Amino acid sequence: MEDIIIEPLGGEHPRGAFCCKLKAIDNFFIKHSLDRHEAYALRVFVARRPDDNTPLGFYSLTTMTFQPGMNEEADAKFGRFDAIPSIYLSMIARDQASQKGLGDFLMINAFKRALEVREHIGVYAITLHAYNEKVRANYERLGFQAFADDRKLGEFPAMFIPLSTVAATFDAA
C-alpha cells in the first residue's frame, strides 16, 4: 500500500462516485462529509493514489465519552468520573472497486493518528459501533471488544480497543 496517500478531506476530492455498498455510509460521504469536516464536527481522512484525488476509502474521527461499563480496567481507571474519554471512529469504508486490504490500511492509519492524539490529551480508547455481525467479527480480529454493557447503545454494538493495547501492538511490531 506504499502507493496510497491518506490525507484530510478537501474540496479537491471528488466524492460523487464513491460506493461501498452501504447506502447510509455512501450518503454521508457524498453529501455530508465535507461540511462536517470543515465545521470540525469530525475529521475525515481519505485514501487516494498519488496521481488521482479520487477517494478510494475514508475514515472519520471525533471524540466521544461513554459512561462506565466498557470493561473492568476502564471502570477502575475512570470510575470516579461520569464519563470515559475516547476517540470515536464514526465511519470507515473503502470503495467497492478499491483493492483488498485498504480497510486494514485505513484502520492502521486511524490507530496511528489516535496514538498521536493520546500524547496531547487524555483518551482511553478508540470506540466505534459495528454496522453488522460481519463487521463486528472483523473488528474483533483487530482486537476490539464489545462493551461489558451495551444494552443501551442501540442496534449497532458498541466496541472499543484501549489505546494502550494499540501502542503495545505497534511497539511489538
C-alpha positions in Angstrom: 0.0 0.0 0.0 3.0 2.3 -0.3 1.4 4.0 -3.3 -1.6 5.1 -1.2 -1.7 8.6 0.4 -4.0 9.3 3.4 -4.8 13.0 3.9 -7.5 15.2 5.3 -10.6 15.5 3.1 -10.8 18.6 0.9 -12.9 20.1 -1.9 -10.4 18.7 -4.4 -11.5 15.1 -3.6 -14.5 14.1 -5.9 -16.9 12.1 -3.8 -19.9 11.7 -6.1 -19.0 8.2 -7.4 -17.9 6.7 -4.1 -19.7 3.4 -3.4 -19.0 1.0 -0.5 -22.4 -0.7 -0.9 -23.8 0.6 2.4 -26.2 3.4 1.5 -26.0 5.3 4.8 -22.2 5.4 4.6 -22.2 6.3 0.9 -24.8 9.1 1.5 -22.8 10.5 4.4 -19.5 10.6 2.5 -21.0 12.0 -0.7 -23.4 14.6 0.8 -22.2 15.5 4.3 -18.6 14.6 5.0 -17.0 17.8 3.7 -19.4 20.1 5.6 -18.8 18.2 8.9 -15.1 18.1 8.3 -14.9 21.8 7.6 -17.0 22.6 10.7 -14.6 20.4 12.8 -17.6 18.4 13.9 -15.4 15.4 13.0 -12.3 15.0 10.9 -12.4 12.9 7.7 -9.3 11.4 6.1 -9.3 10.0 2.6 -7.1 7.4 0.9 -6.0 8.1 -2.7 -3.4 7.4 -5.3 -0.6 10.0 -5.8 -1.8 10.9 -9.3 -5.5 10.9 -8.6 -7.6 12.8 -6.0 -10.5 10.3 -6.2 -11.1 8.8 -2.8 -10.5 5.0 -2.6 -11.7 4.9 1.0 -12.1 7.1 4.1 -12.5 7.2 7.8 -13.8 9.9 10.2 -12.8 10.6 13.8 -14.3 12.7 16.6 -14.3 12.5 20.3 -16.9 10.8 22.4 -17.4 10.0 26.1 -19.0 6.8 27.4 -20.4 6.1 30.8 -18.5 3.5 32.8 -19.3 0.0 31.5 -16.7 -0.6 28.9 -14.7 -3.1 30.9 -13.2 -3.6 34.4 -10.0 -1.8 33.5 -11.7 1.3 32.2 -14.1 1.3 35.1 -11.2 1.1 37.6 -9.4 4.0 35.9 -12.4 6.2 35.4 -14.9 5.0 38.0 -14.9 8.3 39.9 -15.7 10.2 36.7 -19.0 10.4 34.9 -17.5 9.5 31.5 -14.7 7.7 29.8 -13.0 9.8 27.1 -12.4 8.1 23.7 -11.6 8.8 20.1 -14.7 7.7 18.2 -14.2 6.1 14.7 -17.6 7.2 13.4 -17.2 5.7 9.9 -14.6 3.8 7.9 -15.2 2.4 4.4 -13.5 1.6 1.1 -14.9 2.0 -2.3 -16.0 -1.4 -3.7 -13.6 -1.0 -6.6 -10.5 -0.5 -4.4 -8.1 -3.2 -3.6 -8.5 -5.6 -0.7 -6.5 -4.7 2.4 -7.3 -1.0 2.1 -9.7 -1.2 5.1 -6.9 -2.5 7.3 -4.5 0.1 5.9 -7.1 2.8 6.8 -7.5 1.3 10.3 -3.8 1.3 10.9 -3.6 5.0 9.9 -6.5 5.7 12.3 -4.7 3.9 15.1 -1.5 5.9 14.5 -3.5 9.2 14.4 -5.2 8.2 17.7 -1.9 7.5 19.4 -0.7 10.9 18.3 -3.7 12.5 19.9 -3.2 10.5 23.1 0.2 12.2 23.5 -1.6 15.6 23.8 -4.9 14.8 25.5 -6.2 12.1 27.8 -8.2 9.4 26.0 -8.6 5.8 26.9 -9.6 4.0 23.8 -10.8 4.1 20.2 -14.5 3.3 20.1 -16.9 2.5 17.4 -20.2 0.9 16.6 -20.2 -2.2 14.4 -22.6 -2.0 11.5 -23.4 -5.7 11.4 -22.1 -9.1 12.6 -19.6 -9.5 9.7 -18.2 -6.1 10.6 -18.2 -6.9 14.3 -16.2 -10.1 13.6 -13.6 -8.1 11.6 -13.2 -5.6 14.4 -12.8 -8.4 16.9 -10.0 -9.8 14.6 -8.2 -6.4 15.0 -8.5 -6.5 18.9 -11.8 -4.6 19.5 -14.1 -5.9 22.2 -17.7 -5.3 22.9 -18.6 -3.1 25.8 -19.4 -5.0 29.0 -22.8 -3.4 29.0 -24.0 -2.3 25.5 -27.8 -2.8 26.1 -28.5 0.9 26.0 -26.5 1.7 22.9 -28.9 0.8 20.1 -28.9 -1.7 17.3 -25.2 -1.4 16.5 -23.0 -2.9 19.1 -20.5 -0.6 20.8 -16.9 -1.8 20.7 -13.6 -0.4 21.8 -9.8 -1.1 21.9 -7.7 0.5 24.6 -5.0 2.8 23.2 -2.5 1.1 25.5 -3.2 -2.2 23.6 -2.8 -0.4 20.2 0.5 1.1 21.4 1.8 -2.2 22.7 0.9 -3.8 19.3 2.9 -1.2 17.4 5.8 -1.5 19.9 5.9 -5.2 19.3 5.8 -4.9 15.5 
